[in-house]
């Protein structure tokens, strides 16, 4: 069976012929615009060193928790899916091909189909029978000189790619890329301090010790901690960072007096902080991150609502980011209020709010973004970055917040070769949504053409200060 649906020019566009024609025209306005990726997880060293991708399984299967989680759910043990596990890469690929029917109708199946055909030229339907042939075809492409990360960066038409980085990272790869005259594009670091703010993180105490020792300017305790965070943020800004990202369980914020914050900090370092103390301190530190963003200009993004590492045995055996992070209900209106009281109208402060809880799009996030100048709507993320979910997002927020208050698409991926497929899918969904508004005579077609360019290109440049 051919996979020609992966290159059908009308994929994801409306089924109604008249509306589809409008969507085609809108898509044509943005289809070839450069990719702006202001939040993702590709390692900058991959771009700097331009190292060949190792093998099909290590590129497309093992690092992608969208893929491994669903195969695992069918009964396949993780050690048969992860690079360096119990089996070799060809065996991992065979397991993936046997499981291919599981991905019908899923967003990851759509992205994978697009990659296989458009990037690797593999048009045969994956199955146990075609596993070895497809593995060999992709491996042959990976061995080509033109299939290195830097060449693909150019071929994918990526203009900006943001990484996600530890606060004490030297950013050596970013420095090397920035001064390389042969590389044309921007690879920007992103300040991600979760492991230094969340007392419950198993490495929090040792992280804080290193942070204060390396960047505290000789100060001790809570004062040294705050100074060190400010210094490292400044270091990131000097190396091209435009944003600071925060992956939190809840978006709770809390403004504590410095003595109380210092007391909780000392309590945590002694190992005596209770759960309520930990929650209060993290909420206070998210408030502090907003204060620092107002001062240093870094866009603040908040990614809440995930119960991380839900299955402890899998976490103990295979570590984080292995597919068992599960969304939870999220409350924004009360939780974020202390932060917005002080910074919601601060000049040039940009706060991008994401959610894994669809119910808050229309109930909370759109009204917040429709009032506070600082607040922008983060694009549908993770479990919601699928075609139907993206359409639901647009329907939920547009009537309250319009188009100008959204962030632009966020691919949020470690899978480098999926970036163009994800951005293309988003552009098709935006064209589809706008085409419906035109067909229903809710906006003019001329205005829709202006809006889709702004949504795809203008919004991410504006919101992330690119």
Protein Blocks (a to p, Z undefined) as FASTA:
>chain_A
ZZklmmgfkgoiafblklmmmmmmmmmmmmmgccddfbccbdfklmmnopacfblklmmm
mmmmklmmmmmmnopafklmbghiabdfklmmmmmmmmmmmmgoiaklmmmmmmmmmmno
pabdcdfklmmmmmmmmmmmmmpmklcfklmmmmnopabdcddddfklgolmmmmmmmmm
kbgcdddddddfklmmmmmlmklmmmmmmmmmmmnnopacjllmmmmmmmmmmmmmmnop
abdcdddfblcdcdddfklmmmmmmmmmnopacfklmmmmmmmmmmmmmmmmmmnopacd
ddehiaehkblmlmmmnoghiopaccddddfklmmmmmmmmmmmgghiacddddfbfklm
mmmmmmmmmmmmmbccdddehjlmcfklmmmmmmmmmmmnommlpgbjaekpablmlmmm
mmmmmmmmmmmmmmmmmmnopacfklmmmmmmmmmmmmmmmmnoZZ
